[in-house]
Amino acid sequence: MILSAGSSSTWLLPGLLALAAYVLAALLPQRSTTAVRIALVLGWLAHAGSILVETSGLGTSDPGARFGFAPALSATLWLVIAVYLVESRSLPLPGVRRTLCGLGLLAVALALLFPGEARPNMLSRWEPLHVVTAIAAYGLFGAAVLHAALLNRADRQMRAMPRHPEASGSFGLPLLRLERLTFRFVVAGFALLTLTLLVGWWVAPWQWSHKTVFSLLAWLVFAGLLAGRQVFGWRGSLATRWLYAGASLLLLAYVGSRFVFEVLLHRPPAA
């Protein structure tokens, strides 16, 4: 459901503040470390306020719980940015800040334009747990994808050192530490995805919807990735390709299917 013109404008304020802070954090030069971090933290806090207002329906004509593809995407990016804010204090993450600011900017803007549908009646008292674990799993896999991208970049730069000695030390990311962090996020995300599927099965009768099929496919891919790493020692580009494939399927499971129904078909999802 696209934002209606008759809605009160007060609920827009946290989102607009988040947009302005993310723009500022992206435009500030890298040498302004303190100013960049303050702007990014302010954007992250305003982003949290925006998610709270949007999902609760405060200030709109349809109060009550509401959700959709854009709030799900926004909450996922908020969690990924939270991970970045924590890790950037001890782990050098060059080239990531502007990308995350741009993605956060896009996610907040989409959530303002497509706040989702009001859901005054939950199917079960367990449904909030299902939603929370699903979003947390999205965020953890999003953080894993971020670390995998950094791992691939660092690996490429390491391989380029013999040809370009001046590149040594230009990135400075410990590969083994990045790899451990990546798979810690994968393991945690897999555990929450498993819990999400179990709670979803408990909340409502099992239906072979788009969301269910893509979620199960993602679960199988992540299970295969963890089994391959444990049994065959998968690492490097092979492991990251499996991670990217699973994350893409998971993105299609809820965000993709809801986008098709809400934006392209303009009707409630089938499940």
N, C-alpha and C positions, 0 to 999 in steps of 0.2 A: 504494500500500500504506500503510494507516494505521499509525501507530506502535503497535507491539505492547506489551502490558503486561509481557512477559517480557524486554524489552530492558534493558540496563544504563542507569542514570540518569546516569552520568558524562558521556555525550555530549551531554546536554541543557544542561550548564552554560554554554557559550558563547552559546547561543541565549537562555537566561534572562537572562544578563548584558546581551545586546543589547536585549532587551525592556525591562529596567529602565532602561537608559541612554537609550533613545529616549523613554520616558515622561517621564523627568526633563528631557530636552532640550525636549520639547514643553511642559511645564508651567512651566518657568522663565520669568520675565518678560523681555521683549525688552531691557530696559536692562541685564540681567546678561550682557553680551556674552561675557565671558571664560568664565563658568560654562557658558553655553549651548554655546559652541564645544567646551569640554572634554568635556561630556556627549555631544555629538554625535560627536566623534572617538572617544571610548571605545565608544559604541554601534556606530560603523562598524567599529572593530577587532574587537569581539566578534562582529559580524555576519560578518566575514571568517572568523573562527575557526569559526563555526557552519556556514558554507558548506563549509569544508574538511572538517570532521568528518562532515557529512551526506553529502557526495558520495563520501567515502572509506569510509564505513560503520564508522568507528572506534567501538568500544564497543557495537556492536550484535551481534545473533546472526547476521547475514549480512554479514561483512566483504567488502570489495571495492568496485569502482566501482559507484555507484548514481546514478540520476538520475530526474527526473520533472518534472511541470508546476510544482510548488511550488519546488523548488530552482532551476529556470530563472528563475522570477519573482523569487525572492530574490536571485539573482546579478545580475539586471537592475537591481533597485532599489539594490543595493549600488554598482553602477557609477554610477548617476544621483546618488546621495548623494555619491560621490567627486567628481564634477564640481561639485556644489554647494559642497562644502567648499573646493575650489580657487578657484572663481570668486567666492564670497562675500567673499573677502579684498579684492577690488578692484572688484567690481561690486555695487551695492546690490540685494538681492533680498528685499524685504519681503514678508511674507505667505507665503513659501515654506517656511520652516523647519518649522512645525507640520504642514503638509500632507505634507512628505517624511517627517517622523517618524512620522506616522500610517500612511503607506504602507509604510515600513520595518518598523514594528511588525506590520502585517498580513502582510507577506511572510515575516518570520521565524516568526511563529506558524503560518502555513500550512505552511512547510517542516518545522517540528517535528511537525505533525500528519500531513503527507503527505510523508515523506522520499523517496518514489520506490521503484523496483524495483532490486534488485541486478543488476549486469551484469558478472559475472566474466569473460566472454569477449567481447572486442571483435571486431567484424566485420573490422577491418583496423587496421594500425598507424597509418593516417591518421585513424581515427575521433576520437581526442582532439583533433586539429587542427580537425576539423569541429565538434565541440562548443564548443571555445574561440572559434572565429570566429563561431559562431552567437550565443553569449552576448554577445560583444563588440559584435556588430551590434545586438542587442536593447538593450544599454546605450546605445550611441550614438544610436539612434533615440529611446530614452527621454529622453535629454538634449535631443535636438532638440525633442521634444514639450514638455518643460518650458520651453525658451526660447521656443517658439511661443506657449505660454499667457501667458508674461510679456509677449511682444511684443503680443499682442492686448489684454491688460489695459492696458499703457502707451498703446497707440493709443486705446483708449476714453477714458482719462483725459485725453489730449491734446485729443481732440475735445470733451470736456466743459468745457475751460477757459474758452471764451467765456461760457458760462452760469454757471460757478462759478469766478471768478478766484482764489478762495482755495485752489483745488485745485492751482494751479500750483506745481511744486516739491515736491508731496507724494509723488511717486513717484520722480522723478529718474533714470529709466532711459534711457540713450542708445539711441534706436530703431535707428539705423543699425548700431550695434555689436551689438545684440541680433540683428538680422536677419542680419548676417554670421556670427555665432556659430551661429545656427540652421542656416544652410545649410552651414557647415563640418561640423557634426555629421551632416547629411543626406548630404553627399558621402562622408564617411568611413564612415558606416553602410552606404551603398549599395555601396561598394567591398568591405566585409567581407561583406555579404550575397551579392554576386556570387561571392566566393571560397568562401563557405559552400556555395552551390548547386553550384559546380564540384567541390569536394572531396566533397560528398555523392554526386554522380553517380559519382565515382571510387571511393568507398568501397563502394557496393552497387549492384546493378542498379537502373535507374530504374523506379520504381513510381508510379502515379498515385494516391497516398494523399491523405488530407485535408491532411497536412502539406505535401506537394509542391505541391498545387494552390494552397493559400493562400499559400505562400511565393512561387510564381511570380506570382500576382496582385499580391502586395505589391511584388515586384521591378518589375513593369510600372507600377504606380502611382508608385513612386519614380522610375523612369526617365522617366515622363511629367512628373513635377514638375520634375525637373532640366532636361529638354528645354524645357518651357514657360518656365522662368525664363531659360534661355539664349537662346531664340529670341524669346519674346514679352515677356520682362521681368516675369513673374508675381511678385507680392509681395502682402503684406497678407493679407486674409481668404481670398482665392482660394488662395494658396499654402499657408496653414495648413490649409485644408480638405483639400487633397490629402495633406498630411503626416499629418493625423489618420486619413484613410482608409487610407493605407498602413500606418501603425503598428497600426491595429485589425486589418487582415488578417494582419499579421505576428504579432500576439499570438494570433490564432486558429490560426495555422499550427502552433505547437508547444504553447504553454500551453493554448489552448482545447481542442485535440483530445486532449491527454494528460489534461486534467481530465475530459473526458467518459468516456474509457476507464478511468482509475484510480478516479475517485470515483463516477460515475454508473453505469457498467457493471460495475465491479469485475473487469476482465479486461485482459490486456496489449494494447497497441495493435496494430493490424494491420500497421503499418510504423513 
